[in-house]
Amino acid sequence: MNHKISAFCDKIDSVKKMSDILREMKYGEEKAPTNEIDAMIQTIQADCLLLANDKGDYAKENYDYSGVDHGFDHGLYDSEKK
């Protein structure tokens, strides 16, 4: 697993929230247009693929599922106190 368990669980929560929204879009009183429903399905499928491909050894870093390093040790900031 490449990411922290907490990030993995947060991503699963996100997929669940999107699935609830999708259900409302499809079966709610005001139906969403087909292209919006299809876009939501594709987003959910893409996130599920990210989860499915999260394999390998965990290395403690500041990356999330976007692949962005959220740490401040990448040279943009002077972290050394003077």
DAWOWO-V150080 format. One line per field, one symbol per residue. ss: DSSP state (~ for helix, > for strand, _ for the rest). phi: phi as a letter, one per 30 degrees, with the letter a starting at -180 (. if undefined). psi: psi as a letter, one per 40 degrees, with the letter a starting at -180 (. if undefined). A space follows every 50 residues. Layout:
ss->???
phi->???
psi->???
//
This chain:
ss->____~~~~~~~~~~~~~~~~~~~~~~~______~~~~~~~~~~~~~~~~~ ~~__________>_____>_____________
phi->.dcdedddddddeddddddddeedddcddcdddeddddddedddddddde ddcdbjddbdbcccddiddcdcccjdbddddc
psi->hdiiddddddddddddddddddddddeidhhiiddddddddddddddddd ddegiaihhhifiaeeehheiefeedigehh.
//
